[in-house]
Amino acid sequence: MGAGPAGLAAARILSEHSVSVDVFDQYPRAGGQYWRHAKNEPFPAESFKTTLTSSRLNWLFECSIWQIESEKSGHTIYAIQNGRTIERTYDALLIATGAIERPLPIPGWTLPGVMTAGALQSLIKGQGLIPGERIVVAGSGPFLFPVIESLQKSIQQSSSSNPSSDIRIVGIFEARKLSRWLLNSVGLLLNPEKVIDAMRFLINLKREKLRVTTGRVITSIKDTNSKNVKRISVMPLKGEKVSNNPTGQELDCDVIAISYGFTPDLTIPSILKLKTVNKEDDEIVMVDSNQRSSKLGVWAAGEITGIGGHEIAIREGEIAALDILGKGGSLTSAIRKIDRWRKQIFATGLARVYKVSKRWFEWNADDVVVCRCEEVSRDEIINSFRELGADSVRTSKLFTRAGMGMCQGRLCHRNVQDIARVFGSESTKISRPIGGAVTLGELSD
Amino acid sequence: MKHFKFDDENIPFHDGESVAAALLRAGKWRFRETRKTKEDRSLFCGIGHCFDCIVVVNGEINQRACLLEADEKLSIRKQLGVN
């Protein structure tokens, strides 16, 4: 399940053996978010091209899985493709459904023109569109780098093809100070190539006369009277708190791309009731060294077992596939496990460097919409804990409807979880009986 | 260039482009109004997760503009609440 880096890496190994494999993905093409590409573009990762055309693999694209039943005879997947339900039973399942981008609620973040950094990336790379003229990129974490890089590249292309175009990046704000990289010293020692990546990025920025302002967060976004122009307030972040020293700044822009990293998409693991553990405040699927989950015959790989990027995801997908083939103890698997270990140390360090403050909801005294679908605000959620007796994300949802809208909590769950950790007492774990939109007709069948 | 309808206007699009991208290219940032506060919303996550960019497509509500490929056969309306 999932044709991103982890799923494809597993499919590549499985396709070399005589097993029959179905690959499910909700998008029309393989690649996941990392190798997202336009319809007429070649697949971005050369080494997977033959996998995509392998006759051993059966691709089920634009397919949304909404239920899985596990019995002795196997695991039965129920999915919808083109309005029809597919029902198929398997001996082994590999879940590689990736992560969801995590923006933080900021007063004004529902205004048109404010989007996730991933949305900006998908418009640039997938659609060839730079959606504004004065662009701000803000948030925290390594994902800001590739977004800024592709933005720079497409701005250069657009000014060379149209000299009158005047598109500019007017601000880059990273919440965490560079000094926090000390928290990842071991990771850097084990992964020296990452230092080279970072240097290359910083040199590129300098060439374009851009700089990343660190230790700053956007605390409000206000509509101006001028068409689509917004005024943002940027304040220093000291530890977990917004400070007034040095004083903040205001800035006008039309597009604001925000990213505070990613959170594992536990929709399908929660249908299967897989055991989860807490890693750097994120709930992740618990797996053993061969990527086996808590349920027999179910493996998990990639971001759902811990945010780490595509390279770890590939290794995990390969390790899972080898174990599915009964080669979990082989030398090929052992070599991949060592590489996974080295990369995981870096990823864990990175998660510490760019850890999102649990107290983000205190950065601005003004109330803010947290659940965008149901328009539920921070103060309503806090009130459900303080006054109404909610003690978990789930009970707060019953009082406020936060997480009950069209996106089913995909965007707000992680943020409500932080509020629940401060004001609640009960488990904040996710539980979802159905994995996607399904009609009553399909359910009754 | 090919077009699709958005309310009463013709919106041009490139082949393979999403409805959301074509709308933004044409400067149309307001895709829908929310149910409770009638706030304008637009593209937000860009990958089909958030459902903020929903529009009415050929009479069918709640269609995600970021996932939908632009086509001449589409007649699109700004979604007002659930209509």
Chai-1 contact restraints between the chains, C-beta under 6 A:
chainA,res_idxA,chainB,res_idxB,connection_type,confidence,min_distance_angstrom,max_distance_angstrom,comment,restraint_id
A,K39,B,G16,contact,1.0,0.0,6.0,A-B,restraint_1
A,N40,B,G16,contact,1.0,0.0,6.0,A-B,restraint_2
A,I100,B,H49,contact,1.0,0.0,6.0,A-B,restraint_3
A,T110,B,E39,contact,1.0,0.0,6.0,A-B,restraint_4
A,P112,B,W29,contact,1.0,0.0,6.0,A-B,restraint_5
A,P112,B,R30,contact,1.0,0.0,6.0,A-B,restraint_6
A,P112,B,D40,contact,1.0,0.0,6.0,A-B,restraint_7
A,P112,B,S42,contact,1.0,0.0,6.0,A-B,restraint_8
A,M115,B,L43,contact,1.0,0.0,6.0,A-B,restraint_9
A,M115,B,F44,contact,1.0,0.0,6.0,A-B,restraint_10
A,T116,B,C45,contact,1.0,0.0,6.0,A-B,restraint_11
A,A119,B,L43,contact,1.0,0.0,6.0,A-B,restraint_12
A,A119,B,C45,contact,1.0,0.0,6.0,A-B,restraint_13
A,A119,B,G46,contact,1.0,0.0,6.0,A-B,restraint_14
A,S122,B,G46,contact,1.0,0.0,6.0,A-B,restraint_15
A,S122,B,I47,contact,1.0,0.0,6.0,A-B,restraint_16
A,Q127,B,E17,contact,1.0,0.0,6.0,A-B,restraint_17
A,Q127,B,A21,contact,1.0,0.0,6.0,A-B,restraint_18
A,L129,B,A21,contact,1.0,0.0,6.0,A-B,restraint_19
A,L129,B,R25,contact,1.0,0.0,6.0,A-B,restraint_20
A,P131,B,L24,contact,1.0,0.0,6.0,A-B,restraint_21
A,R372,B,D52,contact,1.0,0.0,6.0,A-B,restraint_22
A,E375,B,T34,contact,1.0,0.0,6.0,A-B,restraint_23
A,E375,B,K36,contact,1.0,0.0,6.0,A-B,restraint_24
A,E375,B,T37,contact,1.0,0.0,6.0,A-B,restraint_25
A,M406,B,F51,contact,1.0,0.0,6.0,A-B,restraint_26
A,C407,B,C50,contact,1.0,0.0,6.0,A-B,restraint_27
A,C407,B,F51,contact,1.0,0.0,6.0,A-B,restraint_28
A,R410,B,H49,contact,1.0,0.0,6.0,A-B,restraint_29
A,L411,B,C50,contact,1.0,0.0,6.0,A-B,restraint_30
